[in-house]
């Protein structure tokens, strides 16, 4: 029995040691190293003026300050590849002008080497983006338990006939690196689609914006906490998009983030990076807006925020001859008198699925009840084009216009007491105008005229 107790004790100690060893090994294996390769554009176009200086000098200054902020980040390795910096682009382009200038090493030491190398760069050559991406395969030397990240900083598109999108997608599939980040320095916004298929594109319009984008990119690159906002249609699928979103600090009116919701090139809601230390209230600026309160972001996970936002379209059209006069419309929800939107005729707007009341600000007013908006469908509302009526007077005076159906008269609007000649747009129909000159002191001298308005046609009513 005593011998068995000793054996049990030995086995217990052995199991404890094995357990400790297992946790140490697991801890070591789970420590992920982030490796960031900067691909820096040093082509001749970087001499172009930009803000207060030329692009290359602004980029050097901003990159230098940014690299300083990376030196104390743990488990981070940095490297630098440049292109367009060894061969002058005339008389012919060198489409292999790309070189790994600073290989990977710990950020604590490599941040300074990269900074010093960037400061010495002089723009010379062309823009071989596809070739530079392809060379990244050798730059990311084999290493276990790491995340390989590419940040491309460029002021131009591919100039050597390569296909950066194809190269990027192939290397992502092979696991060489994660989806790259592309920062366009002073580029036309039309190039967003060109780079969008290659990676996540950020447009930099000025120096201050450059700093903010670099901070955002590094936060997203190093964070494994991501957010996706799913705007759900009537079938609960995340197909709704192209609408502004505002994230507030929960329970306050303090704005933390503003984004335009986007479906990425994979057909999914695009990924965001939010500070996971805060709780949020989300407002999606549909018509009417949709809200979600007290949202918690879970660290180390991909967070999905679903929000019902099924939408359809309302199109307002004039029916009849083309006119210079386009009325506007007040959109309300049911019996609620709050104005949701002011919608002009000739335009199409998106609304949350449901029924709405429309007050068309023609003369006379047109009120339409329970106009229905259905998912992804367009409800087209047409009204007749108004006709223009010129009221001519010999002097100023007082008067009003009425709808006259032969039985009753209904007030429409007053004439201006300060104008002699006045144009008023009226819906097709029969009308009566009553008028008296300002200095006429006898009621019996009131002037009455009956007239008919036809769609889109002008006419003159003489009040003398």
C-alpha positions as CSV (number, residue, x, y, z in Angstrom):
1,X,0.0,0.0,0.0
2,X,2.9,2.3,0.9
3,X,4.6,1.5,-2.3
4,X,1.4,2.2,-4.3
5,X,1.1,5.6,-2.5
6,X,4.7,6.5,-3.5
7,X,4.0,5.5,-7.1
8,X,0.8,7.6,-7.1
9,X,2.8,10.5,-5.8
10,X,5.4,10.1,-8.5
11,X,2.8,9.8,-11.2
12,X,1.0,12.9,-9.8
13,X,4.3,15.0,-9.8
14,X,5.0,13.7,-13.3
15,X,1.5,14.7,-14.5
16,X,1.9,18.1,-13.0
17,X,5.3,18.6,-14.7
18,X,3.8,17.4,-18.0
19,X,0.9,19.8,-17.6
20,X,3.2,22.7,-16.8
21,X,5.3,21.8,-19.8
22,X,2.2,21.7,-22.0
23,X,1.0,25.2,-20.9
24,X,4.5,26.6,-21.5
25,X,4.7,25.1,-24.9
26,X,1.2,26.2,-25.8
27,X,2.0,29.7,-24.6
28,X,5.1,29.8,-26.7
29,X,3.3,28.5,-29.8
30,X,0.4,30.9,-29.4
31,X,2.6,34.0,-29.3
32,X,2.0,35.4,-32.8
33,X,4.6,37.6,-34.5
34,X,3.3,40.3,-36.8
35,X,5.6,40.9,-39.8
36,X,4.9,44.1,-41.8
37,X,6.6,44.7,-45.1
38,X,6.4,48.3,-46.3
39,X,6.5,48.6,-50.1
40,X,7.5,52.2,-50.7
41,X,7.0,54.1,-54.0
42,X,10.2,56.0,-55.0
43,X,9.3,56.4,-58.6
44,X,10.0,59.7,-60.5
45,X,6.4,60.9,-60.0
46,X,7.1,61.3,-56.3
47,X,8.7,64.6,-57.3
48,X,5.2,66.0,-58.0
49,X,4.1,69.0,-55.9
50,X,1.7,68.1,-53.1
51,X,0.4,70.4,-50.4
52,X,3.3,72.4,-49.0
53,X,6.1,70.4,-50.6
54,X,6.8,67.6,-53.1
55,X,5.3,64.1,-52.4
56,X,8.6,62.4,-51.6
57,X,9.5,65.0,-48.9
58,X,6.0,64.8,-47.3
59,X,6.1,61.0,-47.4
60,X,9.6,60.9,-45.8
61,X,8.5,63.2,-43.0
62,X,5.2,61.4,-42.2
63,X,6.8,57.9,-42.5
64,X,9.7,59.0,-40.2
65,X,7.3,60.1,-37.5
66,X,5.1,57.0,-38.0
67,X,8.0,54.6,-37.7
68,X,9.0,56.2,-34.4
69,X,5.6,55.1,-33.0
70,X,6.3,51.4,-33.9
71,X,9.5,50.9,-32.0
72,X,8.0,49.7,-28.7
73,X,5.3,47.4,-30.1
74,X,6.0,43.8,-28.9
75,X,6.1,40.9,-31.3
76,X,6.5,43.1,-34.3
77,X,9.0,42.7,-37.2
78,X,9.5,45.3,-39.9
79,X,11.0,45.3,-43.4
80,X,11.3,47.7,-46.3
81,X,11.1,47.1,-50.1
82,X,11.3,50.1,-52.5
83,X,10.7,50.4,-56.2
84,X,11.6,53.0,-58.8
85,X,14.7,54.1,-57.0
86,X,17.7,52.6,-58.7
87,X,17.3,53.3,-62.4
88,X,16.3,56.6,-64.2
89,X,13.1,56.0,-66.2
90,X,14.5,57.5,-69.4
91,X,15.4,56.4,-72.0
92,X,13.5,53.2,-71.1
93,X,11.7,51.8,-68.0
94,X,13.4,49.3,-65.8
95,X,10.4,47.1,-64.8
96,X,12.5,45.1,-62.3
97,X,13.5,48.2,-60.4
98,X,12.5,46.8,-57.0
99,X,14.7,45.9,-54.1
100,X,14.4,44.7,-50.5
101,X,16.3,47.5,-48.8
102,X,15.9,46.4,-45.2
103,X,15.1,42.7,-44.4
104,X,12.9,41.6,-41.5
105,X,14.1,42.2,-38.0
106,X,12.6,43.3,-34.6
107,X,10.8,46.7,-34.8
108,X,12.9,47.9,-31.8
109,X,16.0,48.1,-34.0
110,X,14.6,48.0,-37.6
111,X,12.4,51.0,-37.3
112,X,15.5,53.2,-37.3
113,X,17.2,51.4,-40.2
114,X,14.0,51.7,-42.3
115,X,13.7,55.4,-41.4
116,X,17.3,56.1,-42.3
117,X,17.0,54.3,-45.6
118,X,13.8,56.1,-46.6
119,X,15.4,59.5,-45.8
120,X,18.2,58.8,-48.3
121,X,15.8,57.8,-51.2
122,X,15.8,59.8,-54.4
123,X,12.9,59.2,-56.9
124,X,14.2,58.0,-60.3
125,X,12.3,55.3,-62.1
126,X,9.0,53.7,-62.9
127,X,6.2,51.8,-61.0
128,X,6.5,48.0,-61.1
129,X,3.8,47.2,-58.5
130,X,3.0,43.6,-59.7
131,X,6.7,42.7,-59.9
132,X,7.3,44.1,-56.4
133,X,4.4,42.1,-54.9
134,X,5.7,39.0,-56.6
135,X,9.1,39.5,-55.0
136,X,7.5,39.5,-51.6
137,X,7.5,35.7,-51.6
138,X,11.3,35.8,-50.9
139,X,11.0,38.7,-48.5
140,X,8.8,36.8,-46.1
141,X,11.4,34.2,-45.0
142,X,9.9,31.0,-43.6
143,X,8.8,31.4,-40.0
144,X,6.2,29.7,-37.9
145,X,3.3,31.3,-36.0
146,X,3.3,34.7,-37.7
147,X,1.0,37.0,-39.6
148,X,2.5,38.5,-42.8
149,X,1.2,41.9,-43.7
150,X,2.0,44.2,-46.7
151,X,1.5,47.9,-46.6
152,X,1.9,49.4,-50.1
153,X,2.4,53.2,-50.3
154,X,2.2,54.5,-53.9
155,X,1.3,57.7,-55.8
156,X,0.7,55.9,-59.1
157,X,-0.7,52.8,-60.8
158,X,1.1,49.9,-62.5
159,X,3.3,51.1,-65.3
160,X,4.9,47.9,-66.5
161,X,2.0,45.9,-67.8
162,X,1.7,43.6,-64.8
163,X,-1.5,42.6,-63.0
164,X,-1.1,43.6,-59.4
165,X,-4.6,42.3,-58.5
166,X,-3.9,38.8,-59.9
167,X,-0.5,38.6,-58.2
168,X,-2.0,39.7,-54.9
169,X,-4.8,37.3,-55.0
170,X,-2.5,34.3,-55.9
171,X,-0.1,35.1,-53.1
172,X,-3.0,35.5,-50.6
173,X,-4.3,32.1,-51.6
174,X,-0.8,30.6,-51.1
175,X,-0.7,32.1,-47.6
176,X,2.4,34.3,-48.4
177,X,0.6,37.4,-46.9
178,X,-2.8,38.6,-45.7
179,X,-4.9,41.0,-47.7
180,X,-2.6,44.0,-48.4
181,X,-3.3,47.5,-47.4
182,X,-2.8,50.1,-50.2
183,X,-2.3,53.8,-49.4
184,X,-2.8,56.1,-52.4
185,X,-0.8,59.3,-52.0
186,X,-2.5,62.2,-53.8
187,X,-4.2,59.8,-56.3
188,X,-7.4,60.4,-58.2
189,X,-10.3,58.7,-56.4
190,X,-11.1,56.9,-59.7
191,X,-8.2,54.6,-58.9
192,X,-10.0,53.2,-55.9
193,X,-11.4,50.3,-58.0
194,X,-8.0,49.7,-59.5
195,X,-6.5,49.0,-56.1
196,X,-9.6,47.7,-54.4
197,X,-9.2,44.2,-56.0
198,X,-5.6,44.1,-54.8
199,X,-6.2,44.9,-51.2
200,X,-7.9,47.4,-48.8
201,X,-7.5,50.8,-50.4
202,X,-7.1,54.1,-48.5
203,X,-7.1,57.5,-50.3
204,X,-4.7,60.1,-48.8
205,X,-5.6,63.6,-49.9
206,X,-3.3,65.6,-47.6
207,X,-0.5,65.3,-45.0
208,X,-2.7,65.2,-42.0
209,X,-4.9,62.6,-43.6
210,X,-1.7,60.6,-44.4
211,X,-0.9,60.4,-40.7
212,X,-4.4,59.3,-39.7
213,X,-4.5,56.6,-42.4
214,X,-1.2,55.1,-41.3
215,X,-2.5,54.9,-37.7
216,X,-5.7,53.3,-38.9
217,X,-3.9,50.8,-41.1
218,X,-1.5,49.8,-38.4
219,X,-4.3,49.4,-35.9
220,X,-6.2,47.2,-38.3
221,X,-3.1,45.3,-39.3
222,X,-2.1,44.4,-35.8
223,X,-5.5,43.9,-34.3
224,X,-7.3,40.6,-34.5
225,X,-10.5,42.4,-33.2
226,X,-12.6,43.3,-36.2
227,X,-16.2,44.5,-36.9
228,X,-18.6,43.9,-39.6
229,X,-22.0,45.7,-39.9
230,X,-24.6,43.6,-41.6
231,X,-27.4,45.7,-43.0
232,X,-30.2,43.1,-43.4
233,X,-32.8,43.1,-46.2
234,X,-36.4,41.8,-45.7
235,X,-35.0,38.2,-46.1
236,X,-32.4,38.8,-43.3
237,X,-29.5,38.8,-45.8
238,X,-26.8,41.5,-45.5
239,X,-27.3,43.0,-49.0
240,X,-28.1,46.6,-48.0
241,X,-25.2,49.1,-48.4
242,X,-24.1,52.6,-49.5
243,X,-25.4,54.4,-46.5
244,X,-23.7,56.5,-43.8
245,X,-23.1,55.0,-40.3
246,X,-22.2,56.8,-37.2
247,X,-20.8,55.1,-34.1
248,X,-21.3,57.0,-30.8
249,X,-19.8,56.3,-27.4
250,X,-22.8,54.5,-25.8
251,X,-25.2,56.7,-23.9
252,X,-23.6,59.9,-25.2
253,X,-23.7,62.1,-28.3
254,X,-19.9,61.8,-28.7
255,X,-19.1,60.7,-32.3
256,X,-16.3,58.1,-32.4
257,X,-16.4,56.9,-36.0
258,X,-18.2,57.9,-39.3
259,X,-18.2,55.5,-42.2
260,X,-20.0,54.9,-45.5
261,X,-21.1,51.3,-45.4
262,X,-19.5,49.3,-48.2
263,X,-19.8,45.9,-49.7
264,X,-16.2,44.7,-50.5
265,X,-14.9,43.1,-53.6
266,X,-15.7,39.7,-52.2
267,X,-19.4,40.6,-51.9
268,X,-19.4,40.9,-48.1
269,X,-19.8,43.9,-45.8
270,X,-16.4,45.4,-45.4
271,X,-14.4,44.9,-42.2
272,X,-13.9,47.7,-39.7
273,X,-11.6,48.2,-36.7
274,X,-13.1,49.8,-33.7
275,X,-11.7,50.4,-30.2
276,X,-12.8,47.3,-28.3
277,X,-12.5,49.1,-25.0
278,X,-15.7,51.1,-25.6
279,X,-19.4,50.3,-25.9
280,X,-21.2,51.9,-28.9
281,X,-24.5,53.2,-30.1
282,X,-24.9,52.8,-33.8
283,X,-27.0,55.0,-36.1
284,X,-27.5,54.0,-39.7
285,X,-28.6,57.0,-41.7
286,X,-31.3,55.4,-43.8
287,X,-34.7,57.2,-44.2
288,X,-35.9,56.9,-41.5
289,X,-32.7,56.1,-39.6
290,X,-32.2,52.8,-37.8
291,X,-30.4,52.4,-34.5
292,X,-28.8,49.8,-32.3
293,X,-27.8,50.7,-28.7
294,X,-25.1,49.6,-26.2
295,X,-23.0,47.4,-28.6
296,X,-20.1,45.5,-27.0
297,X,-17.1,44.6,-29.1
298,X,-15.5,41.3,-28.1
299,X,-11.7,41.4,-28.2
300,X,-9.8,38.9,-30.4
301,X,-12.8,38.1,-32.5
302,X,-14.6,39.1,-35.7
303,X,-17.7,40.8,-34.4
304,X,-20.8,40.9,-36.6
305,X,-23.4,43.7,-35.9
306,X,-26.7,42.8,-37.6
307,X,-29.2,45.6,-38.1
308,X,-32.5,45.5,-40.0
309,X,-32.5,48.0,-42.8
310,X,-34.6,46.7,-45.7
311,X,-35.0,49.4,-48.3
312,X,-36.7,50.1,-51.6
313,X,-36.9,53.2,-53.9
314,X,-39.4,56.0,-54.3
315,X,-39.2,57.8,-57.7
316,X,-41.1,61.1,-58.2
317,X,-41.8,62.0,-61.8
318,X,-43.6,64.8,-63.7
319,X,-46.0,63.6,-66.4
320,X,-46.4,65.8,-69.3
321,X,-44.4,68.5,-71.1
322,X,-40.9,69.3,-69.8
323,X,-41.0,72.2,-67.3
324,X,-38.5,74.4,-65.5
325,X,-40.6,74.0,-62.4
326,X,-40.0,70.9,-60.3
327,X,-42.0,70.7,-57.1
328,X,-40.8,69.2,-53.8
329,X,-42.5,66.8,-51.5
330,X,-42.6,66.3,-47.8
331,X,-42.3,62.6,-46.7
332,X,-43.9,61.5,-43.5
333,X,-44.5,58.2,-41.7
334,X,-48.2,57.5,-41.2
335,X,-49.9,60.1,-39.0
336,X,-46.6,61.3,-37.6
337,X,-46.2,65.0,-38.6
338,X,-42.4,64.8,-38.3
339,X,-40.7,65.4,-41.7
340,X,-38.5,62.4,-42.7
341,X,-37.3,63.8,-45.9
342,X,-37.8,66.6,-48.5
343,X,-37.9,64.8,-51.8
344,X,-37.7,66.7,-55.1
345,X,-39.5,65.6,-58.2
346,X,-37.2,64.2,-60.9
347,X,-35.2,62.3,-58.2
348,X,-35.1,58.8,-56.7
349,X,-34.5,58.1,-53.0
350,X,-34.1,55.0,-50.9
351,X,-36.5,54.4,-47.9
352,X,-37.0,51.8,-45.3
353,X,-39.6,49.3,-46.4
354,X,-43.1,50.5,-45.2
355,X,-45.9,53.0,-46.0
356,X,-45.5,56.7,-46.2
357,X,-47.6,59.9,-46.6
358,X,-46.6,62.4,-49.2
359,X,-47.4,66.1,-49.3
360,X,-46.5,67.4,-52.7
361,X,-45.9,71.1,-52.5
362,X,-47.6,72.1,-55.7
363,X,-50.3,74.7,-55.9
364,X,-52.8,73.4,-54.9
365,X,-51.2,70.8,-52.6
366,X,-51.4,67.1,-53.5
367,X,-51.7,64.7,-50.5
368,X,-51.0,61.0,-51.1
369,X,-51.6,58.5,-48.3
370,X,-50.1,55.0,-47.7
371,X,-47.5,55.1,-50.5
372,X,-45.8,51.7,-50.1
373,X,-42.1,51.0,-50.4
374,X,-41.1,47.4,-51.1
375,X,-37.8,45.6,-50.8
376,X,-35.4,46.5,-53.7
377,X,-38.4,47.7,-55.8
378,X,-39.1,51.2,-57.2
379,X,-42.5,52.8,-56.6
380,X,-42.9,55.5,-59.2
381,X,-45.3,58.4,-58.4
382,X,-46.3,60.7,-61.3
383,X,-48.2,64.0,-61.2
384,X,-49.1,66.3,-64.0
385,X,-46.6,69.0,-64.9
386,X,-47.8,72.4,-63.6
387,X,-48.7,75.2,-66.0
388,X,-47.3,78.7,-65.7
389,X,-49.6,81.6,-65.3
390,X,-48.4,85.2,-65.7
391,X,-50.7,87.6,-63.8
392,X,-50.4,91.1,-65.3
393,X,-51.5,94.2,-63.4
394,X,-51.2,97.9,-64.0
395,X,-50.3,98.6,-60.4
396,X,-49.9,96.7,-57.1
397,X,-52.8,95.4,-55.2
398,X,-54.4,92.6,-53.3
399,X,-55.7,89.3,-54.6
400,X,-56.1,85.5,-54.2
401,X,-56.3,82.4,-56.4
402,X,-59.0,79.8,-56.0
403,X,-59.8,76.4,-57.4
404,X,-63.3,76.7,-59.0
405,X,-65.1,73.4,-59.7
406,X,-68.3,75.1,-60.6
407,X,-69.9,74.6,-57.2
408,X,-67.4,75.8,-54.6
409,X,-64.2,77.8,-54.6
410,X,-61.2,76.7,-52.6
411,X,-58.4,79.0,-51.7
412,X,-55.0,78.2,-53.2
413,X,-52.7,81.1,-52.6
414,X,-52.4,84.9,-52.4
415,X,-51.0,87.2,-55.0
416,X,-48.0,89.3,-54.0
417,X,-49.1,92.8,-52.9
418,X,-45.8,94.3,-54.0
419,X,-45.5,92.9,-57.6
420,X,-47.2,94.2,-60.8
421,X,-46.3,91.1,-62.8
422,X,-46.1,87.7,-61.2
423,X,-45.7,84.1,-62.5
424,X,-47.3,81.3,-60.5
425,X,-47.2,77.6,-61.3
426,X,-50.5,75.8,-60.9
427,X,-51.7,72.2,-61.4
428,X,-54.0,71.6,-64.3
429,X,-57.6,72.6,-63.5
430,X,-60.1,75.5,-63.4
431,X,-59.4,78.5,-61.3
432,X,-60.7,81.9,-60.3
433,X,-58.6,85.0,-59.4
434,X,-60.0,87.9,-57.4
435,X,-58.0,91.2,-57.4
436,X,-58.4,94.8,-56.2
437,X,-55.9,97.6,-56.9
438,X,-54.3,99.0,-53.7
439,X,-55.6,102.5,-54.1
440,X,-59.1,101.5,-55.1
441,X,-61.4,102.1,-52.1
442,X,-64.6,100.6,-53.5
443,X,-65.4,96.9,-53.1
444,X,-67.5,96.8,-56.3
445,X,-64.4,97.6,-58.3
446,X,-62.9,94.1,-57.5
447,X,-61.7,92.3,-60.6
448,X,-62.7,88.7,-61.2
449,X,-61.2,86.4,-63.8
450,X,-61.8,82.7,-64.6
451,X,-59.1,80.7,-66.3
452,X,-58.1,77.1,-67.0
453,X,-54.5,75.8,-66.5
454,X,-53.2,73.1,-68.8
455,X,-50.2,70.8,-68.1
456,X,-46.9,72.4,-69.0
457,X,-48.5,75.3,-71.0
458,X,-47.9,79.0,-70.2
459,X,-50.7,81.6,-70.3
460,X,-51.4,85.2,-69.3
461,X,-54.2,86.5,-67.1
462,X,-54.7,90.3,-67.4
463,X,-56.1,92.0,-64.3
464,X,-57.2,95.3,-65.9
